Amino acid sequence: MSSPVHVIGASGRSGLALCRALAAANVTAVPVVRDAAKWRAGGGTAPARVADLTDSVALRAALGDAARIVSCAHARHTPAILEAAPRPARLVLLGSTRRFTRWPDAHGLGVQAGEAALLASGRDGVMLHPTMIYGAQGEDNVQRLAALLRRLPLVPLPGGGQALVQPIHQDDVTRCVMAALAVAWGTPRALVIAGPAAMPYADFVRAVARAAGLAAPRIVPVPAWALIAASPLTALPFLPRIRADEIRRLLEDKAFRIDDMQGTLGVMPVPLEAGLQRTFPAA
């Protein structure tokens, strides 16, 4: 029988998806959450252990008997998890490809620091860096984009949206985590998990529109500086919020090889069109 999996951040989108997959595979999940009420409100049924990641005593108590640990919390908490986790425990931590951005913010810098801490630890584990995740229950990447497409007659994009993106469906993130739990890493690793192929962001926008049952959007190239200057206007209640840092990241390619994902984890991700059909089943 497989040992239980302690899931840090079980009440979040990726954490909930993982707990459901573990239950379907008859593997016991031990949710480790900051707010037990949020865990129950999200549909969690297993008894949760409550621990704030900044509370070393509570976290050590929550992980004291852990043999396999998954963290769906922000990677900046990696040092605290390493400190609290039993030395023999296998670790699977979620990072982000934000760690590769040319415009690092607190999020990206936190992922870089978390990865460095894991790689220096000598522990049995891996940090998985997903690209943009879509398709999770409550996820707001493609839903926000579809909401924007419903409201605007045209889509202004820096450079006409030619920078590359490679989104990954939540189901594939979950499959990667499940596969990583079965790998004897020995020494710590970090690897990227992504969709099967990169595409221009403009094509991604068109694909979301099709999946949501919307008309093909008219995409208009606009200088990035102009979009950044106008971004405060999206704070209006009838528009989805778009931040300046999100606009800057639309200028850089986010395309990655997935050889390790396929070879080491044995996961072939679903094409975007198929993943979007799962996201917008009624469209």
N, C-alpha and C positions, 0 to 999 in steps of 0.2 A: 504494500500500500504506500502511495506517495506521501511524503511528509507534508504537513500543512504549510501554507504560504501566508506569511504575514504581509499584509498589503497596507503600506503607509499611503495616506491620501485616498482611502477607499471611497470616500463620499464624492470625489471629483469625477469628471466624465470618464477619463481613462481608468480610474480606480473602480468605478461601478461596472464598466464593461468587463474588466478583468475578473472581478468577483463573480459576475454572471457566467463567464466562460469557465472559471474554476469549478463552479457548482455543476455545470453541465458535464464536466469531465470527472465528476465525483471526487474532486480534490477539496479539502477543507480550506477555506479562506479565514484568516484571522484579521478582521479589519482593525486598522490603527488610525483613529481619526481625532481631530481636535474637537469636533462637535457631534455628539452622538445623536442629537435631534435631527441634524442635517442628514446624517447617514440613514436614519429611519425614514425621513421624509422623501429621500431619493429612492426608496424601495428596498433598502438594506434590511435583511432579516437576521443575519448572524449576529451574535453578541459582539459588540465592539469594545475595543480597548481604547480608552481616551488618553491621549498624550499630545501635548503641544511640542513641536519640534524644537522649541527653545527651552524646554524643561528637561534637562538631562536626566534627572531622577525618574520622572514619569516615563520618558522614552526608554530608558534602560529596563524599567520594569515591564513595559509593554513588549519588548523584544527579547526578554531574558531567555525564553525557551525556543527561540526561532532557529530553524535550520535553513529556511529559504525566505528571503526578504525581497519584496518588490517595493520600490518607492515611486509613486506617481506624483510626489510633491516636487516643488521646484528644486533643481539640482544644487542650488546654493546651500541647501541643507545637508549636503553629502558629508561634510566633516562631522556634524552632530550624529548622523546615522552610523558612520564608521565608529565613532566613539561608543555608541550605545549597543551596537550589534555584537553578538557573540563572535569570537574570532573565526570559528569554523563555518559560520553561516555563508551561504551563497547569496550574492547581492545582484539584483537586476534593477538598475536605476534609469529613470527617464530623464534625458537631457533635452536638447533642442539643437537643430542646425542653426539657430540664431547665434551659436558660438562662433560661426564662421563669417558673420556679417562684417562689412567694412565700416559700419556705423554702430559700434557696440554701445548698448545702453546698460542699465542696471541688470536687466534680464539676461542679456548675452554675457556680460562679465561674470554674473553669478554662475552661469552654466560652465564657462571656462574654468572658473575656480573649483567648481564641483568636480569636473572631469580631472583636473590636476590632482585633487585630493585623492580620488579613487586610484588613479594610475600610480601615485606615490605610495599607496597603502600596502601593496603586495597581496591584497585580498583576492579571494575567488569570486570574480564578478565582472560585470560589464555595464557600461553606460550606453544606452541606445539613444541616438540623436534622431528623432523623427523630424521630417519636414512638416509643412502645414498639415495639420490633422483635420479631416472633415468626416462627417457621417456619424459622430457620436451623438447620443441623446443629449440635447441641450447645447450642442456645439454651435458656435456662432460665426464660423468663417463663411461657408457658402450661404447660410441663411441670411446673414447680414448683407452679403453681396446681392442675393436675390431681392431682398427688401429694397436695396438701393436701385436696382434695375427696374423695379415696379414704379419708382417715383420719378426717375429722371428720363428725359427724352433722349439723352446722349450720355456717353460715359467718357469723361476726360481722363486720359491716362498719360503719365510722363513717358515720352518716347513712343507714344502709340501702343504701349503695352508689349514691347518686344523682348523685354527681359524674361528669362526662363523661370518657370516654377515646376515643381514636381510633387504635388500633394499626395498624401497617403491616407487611405481610408482607416477609420478607427478599428475595423475588424482586423486589418492587417497589422496594426500596432499591437493589438491583443495577441494575435498569432505569434508575432515576434517575441513578445514577452514570455508567452507560454513555452516557446521553443528555447529561449535563453535560459529558462529555469532548468532545462534538462541538459545543458552543456556544462561539462566540467572545465571551467575556464582556467583554473590553476592560478594564473597570474591575471591581473586586471586588464581589461580591454575597453575600447570605445569604438563604436561603429555606427554608421548612418543607416537609417531605415527610411525608405522613400517609395513613391509610386513607381510604376514600371518605366515611365519615360517622361523626360522634361518637355515642356511646351511653352510657347510665348504666353504671357499673362493674358493677352487679348483673346487667345484661343480658349483659355480657361474660363474667361468671362462669358464667351459665347456658349461654351458647353454648359455652364451653370444656367444660363438663360433657357437653353433648350430643355434641360432636365426639369426646370421649374415651370415649363409650359408658357414661357414668355416669348415675345417677338425678338428677333435677332437685334441686339443692341447696336446703335451707331457709336463707334469708338472714335474719339477725336484726340489727336496728339496735342498735348499741352505741356509747356515747360514745367519742370518740377517746381521751380521757385514760385510760379504762379499758384500751383495747387497747394503748396505749403502755406502761402500767404492767405489762401481762402479757407484752409482747413478749420479755423475757428468757427466758421459759419455752420459747419456740420454739427455743432452743439445744439442747433435748433431742434425742437422736439419732433418735428416731422421728418428729420433726416437721420440716418444711422451715423454714429460718431466715427470720424476718420481722423487719426492723429498724424502729426507731421512726420514722426518717425516711421509710420507705416508707408507714407508716400516715398520717403527716401529709400526704403528697402525695395520698393517697386522698380528701382533703377538697377539693381544688381541681380545677376543670374543666380538662381538657387537650383542648380542641377548637380546631381551626385551619382556616382557609380554605386550599384547595389550588389556587387559581386559577393561581399561578405554576408549581406543579408540573405542572398540566395544560397551561397555555398556553406556558410557556417550555421545559419538558422534554418535553411531549407524552406524559406518562404518566398513564393512568387506573388507579388502584389497584384490586386485586381486593376484592370484598366479604369481610367477616370470615368468613362461613360457608364460602365457597369456599377461603379461605386456611387455615382450620382443618382442612378435609378433607385438604389436602396435609400438614398437620402430624401428623394422626392417621389415616393411610390405612387402618390395619388395624382401627380401632375399629368 
